[in-house]
């Protein structure tokens, strides 16, 4: 039996025409302020989406944390669109959107200036996920912080960094950092060199991808490590759906020390996705990646750090 899978991979902005400036702020009412540079924000998982509670323009609701999105995205169901529209590339179709400029953007005591936001209709995600969705927090907001995405404790730690990526707070993490790897940043997309069955692949890292995605045209050696189990319908930010094959991908490695157990993955035509991300990728690593690795992202240093997961109590 087929079921509907909403695997969210958001957009790459092509051209900006609108210039609406709006004075407002965003706050996280459940955040714990550690000090002047660091805050911890609890999140909930809605299916496989990382969702935080936030307030913006006097509205309170849910925001998805999405490293695959270029900007702050606002849901046009809750925020008025500009009269000037632009077209952006989504995974399965082009998306009509407009742009707002948020002059002041506050994460509790963190302040960002002149944050651009795209306004897009996300009502289909609200309906499918049965939640009040105000928008998506993407690269333009996250890039000035080191971001610790922790699915073990269900919290995100944001700590401000300088222009070189050095933490302004020296005592952020109590946990042990066990490994690190470098990544390339193509526009807003984190690109990881990944090995599967001896074949090198370029994989994007997207915290809002509910399942991993793999290009169905990859080498047959890679496909030997993919074990299909069922067909699903895949949907992106545009709301359009396509049928894909789902299964498990085995023996994914980022280095000799960083490797993964079997991960839920779908085979798909990634032409649209590559247009959305603005770079050529062989696939996307998402929720399945973060489920296995407590991960710290440093955009300035182009590095991922991995934190030790405590052993379960006997």
C-alpha positions in Angstrom: 0.0 0.0 0.0 1.4 3.4 -0.9 1.5 6.2 1.6 2.2 9.9 1.2 5.7 11.0 2.3 6.4 14.7 2.7 10.2 14.9 2.4 10.8 18.6 2.7 13.7 20.1 0.7 13.3 23.8 0.4 14.3 26.4 -2.2 17.2 28.2 -3.7 16.3 31.9 -4.3 17.0 33.1 -7.9 16.1 36.7 -8.2 14.7 39.3 -5.7 12.3 42.0 -7.0 10.4 43.1 -3.9 11.8 45.5 -1.2 9.3 45.6 1.6 10.9 46.5 4.9 9.2 45.5 8.1 10.2 46.3 11.7 9.7 43.3 13.9 11.4 40.6 15.9 11.3 36.9 16.4 11.5 35.4 19.8 11.7 31.8 21.2 9.6 31.7 24.3 10.9 28.3 25.4 14.6 29.1 24.8 17.2 28.9 27.7 19.7 31.7 27.5 23.0 30.3 28.7 25.0 33.6 28.4 25.4 36.6 26.0 26.5 34.4 23.2 24.7 31.1 23.6 21.1 29.9 23.8 19.5 26.5 23.8 16.1 25.9 22.1 14.1 22.8 22.7 12.4 21.3 19.6 9.8 18.7 18.9 9.8 16.2 16.1 6.7 16.3 13.9 7.2 13.2 11.9 10.8 13.7 10.9 10.8 17.5 10.9 12.7 19.5 13.5 10.3 22.1 14.7 10.8 25.0 17.2 8.2 27.3 18.8 8.7 31.0 17.9 7.0 34.4 17.8 7.1 36.8 14.8 4.9 39.8 14.0 2.9 39.1 17.2 2.1 35.6 15.9 3.1 32.4 17.8 3.6 29.1 16.0 6.0 26.6 14.6 9.1 27.1 12.5 11.0 24.2 10.8 14.8 24.3 11.2 16.1 23.8 7.6 19.8 23.9 6.7 18.7 23.3 3.0 16.8 26.6 2.8 18.7 29.7 1.8 16.6 32.2 3.7 14.0 32.8 6.4 10.7 31.6 4.8 7.4 32.9 6.0 4.1 31.1 5.3 1.8 33.3 3.2 -1.2 31.8 5.0 -0.1 33.8 8.1 2.0 36.6 6.5 0.9 39.0 3.7 2.7 38.7 0.4 4.3 41.6 -1.4 2.7 42.7 -4.6 6.0 42.0 -6.4 6.5 38.3 -7.0 9.5 36.2 -8.0 9.9 32.6 -9.1 12.1 30.2 -7.2 13.0 26.6 -7.9 11.5 23.9 -5.8 12.2 20.2 -5.8 9.3 19.2 -8.0 8.1 22.5 -9.5 8.7 26.2 -9.6 7.3 28.3 -6.7 5.8 31.8 -6.8 6.9 33.8 -3.8 7.5 37.4 -2.6 10.2 38.9 -0.3 10.0 40.8 2.9 12.9 42.4 4.8 12.8 42.0 8.5 14.8 44.9 9.9 15.3 43.4 13.3 15.4 39.7 14.0 15.9 38.6 17.6 16.7 35.2 18.9 16.1 36.1 22.6 19.1 38.3 23.2 20.7 37.7 19.8 19.9 40.4 17.2 20.3 40.2 13.5 19.8 43.1 11.2 18.1 43.3 7.8 17.2 39.6 7.5 15.6 38.8 4.1 12.6 36.5 4.1 10.7 34.8 1.3 6.9 34.5 1.6 5.6 31.3 0.2 2.3 29.3 0.5 3.1 26.4 2.8 -0.5 25.4 3.5 -0.1 21.9 2.1 2.6 21.2 4.8 0.3 22.6 7.5 -2.5 20.3 6.4 -0.3 17.2 6.0 1.6 17.6 9.3 -1.5 18.9 11.1 0.3 21.9 12.6 0.3 25.6 12.7 3.4 26.5 10.5 4.6 30.1 10.5 7.7 29.4 8.4 11.2 28.0 8.0 14.5 29.1 9.5 17.3 28.7 7.0 20.9 29.5 6.2 20.6 33.3 6.3 19.7 33.1 10.0 21.9 30.2 11.0 25.2 31.1 9.3 26.4 33.4 12.1 26.2 30.7 14.7 27.6 27.4 15.5 24.6 25.1 15.5 24.4 21.9 17.6 21.5 19.8 16.4 21.0 17.2 19.1 18.3 14.5 18.5 19.4 12.7 21.7 18.2 15.6 23.9 15.8 17.2 21.3 17.4 20.6 21.5 19.4 23.0 19.4 22.2 25.0 20.8 23.1 28.3 19.0 26.4 30.0 19.9 27.7 33.1 18.2 31.0 32.9 16.3 33.3 35.6 14.9 34.2 36.1 11.2 36.6 33.2 11.3 34.1 30.8 13.0 35.7 30.9 16.4 33.2 30.6 19.3 32.8 33.7 21.4 31.9 31.5 24.3 34.7 29.0 25.2 32.6 26.8 27.4 29.6 25.9 25.4 29.5 22.1 25.4 29.8 19.7 28.3 29.7 16.8 25.8 32.8 15.2 24.3 33.5 16.0 20.6 34.7 12.8 19.1 35.3 13.5 15.3 35.2 16.3 12.8 35.1 16.6 9.0 35.4 19.4 6.5 32.6 20.3 4.0 32.2 22.6 1.1 29.6 25.4 1.0 28.0 25.8 -2.4 26.0 29.0 -2.1 23.9 28.0 1.0 24.3 24.2 0.6 26.5 22.1 2.8 28.2 19.5 0.5 29.8 16.4 2.0 32.2 14.0 0.3 30.6 10.7 0.9 31.7 7.1 0.1 29.3 4.2 -0.6 30.8 0.9 -1.7 34.0 2.5 -2.8 32.3 5.2 -4.9 32.7 8.9 -4.0 29.5 10.9 -4.0 28.6 14.5 -3.3 25.7 14.7 -0.8 23.9 17.8 0.5 23.1 18.0 4.2 19.5 19.1 4.8 18.0 19.0 8.3 14.4 19.3 6.8 14.8 16.2 4.5 12.6 13.6 6.2 14.3 10.8 4.4 17.7 10.7 2.6 17.5 11.0 -1.2 19.8 9.3 -3.7 20.0 10.0 -7.4 18.6 6.9 -9.2 21.2 7.4 -11.9 24.2 6.8 -9.5 26.7 4.0 -10.2 25.4 0.5 -10.0 28.1 -0.2 -7.3 26.3 2.3 -5.1 22.9 0.7 -5.9 24.2 -2.6 -4.7 24.1 -1.1 -1.2 20.5 0.1 -1.6 17.8 -2.4 -0.7 14.3 -1.3 -1.9 11.2 -2.1 0.1 8.2 0.0 -1.1 7.0 2.9 -3.3 6.2 6.3 -1.8 4.9 9.6 -3.0 7.4 12.4 -2.5 6.4 16.1 -2.1 8.5 19.3 -1.9 7.8 22.9 -1.0 5.7 23.4 -4.2 3.2 20.7 -3.1 3.7 18.6 -6.3 4.2 14.9 -5.7 6.2 12.3 -7.6 6.4 8.5 -7.0 9.7 7.2 -5.7 11.2 3.9 -4.6 12.1 3.8 -0.8 14.4 1.4 1.0 17.6 1.3 3.1 21.1 2.5 2.1 23.9 0.6 3.7 27.6 1.4 4.5 27.7 5.2 4.0 31.0 6.7 5.1 32.3 10.3 5.5 35.7 9.2 6.6 37.5 6.2 8.1 36.1 7.1 11.5 32.7 8.6 10.6 30.2 6.1 9.1 26.6 5.2 9.4 24.3 2.3 9.9 21.5 1.6 7.4 19.5 4.7 6.6 16.0 5.1 5.2 16.5 6.5 1.6 14.5 7.2 -1.5 15.6 6.9 -5.1 14.6 9.9 -7.2 15.4 12.1 -10.2 17.4 14.9 -8.6 17.4 17.4 -11.5 14.9 19.7 -9.8 16.6 19.3 -6.5 19.9 20.3 -8.0 18.3 23.4 -9.4 16.8 24.1 -5.9 20.1 23.7 -4.1 22.1 25.6 -6.8 24.7 22.8 -7.2 25.1 19.3 -8.5 24.5 16.6 -5.9 24.3 12.9 -5.9 21.9 12.9 -3.0 20.8 14.5 0.3 21.3 13.4 3.9 18.6 14.5 6.3 16.9 13.3 9.4 18.4 9.8 9.1 21.9 11.5 9.4 21.1 13.6 12.5 19.3 10.6 14.1 22.6 8.7 14.1 25.0 11.6 14.7 24.7 14.4 17.3 26.1 17.1 14.9 27.6 20.6 15.3 27.6 22.8 12.1 30.1 25.6 11.8 29.5 27.5 8.5 32.4 29.9 8.8 35.0 27.1 9.3 33.2 24.7 6.9 33.3 22.0 9.5 31.0 19.4 11.1 31.8 18.2 14.6 30.3 15.0 16.1 29.4 14.7 19.7 29.5 11.4 21.7 26.1 9.8 22.5 25.9 8.5 26.1 25.7 4.7 26.4 22.2 3.5 27.4 21.9 2.6 31.0 21.8 -1.1 31.8 
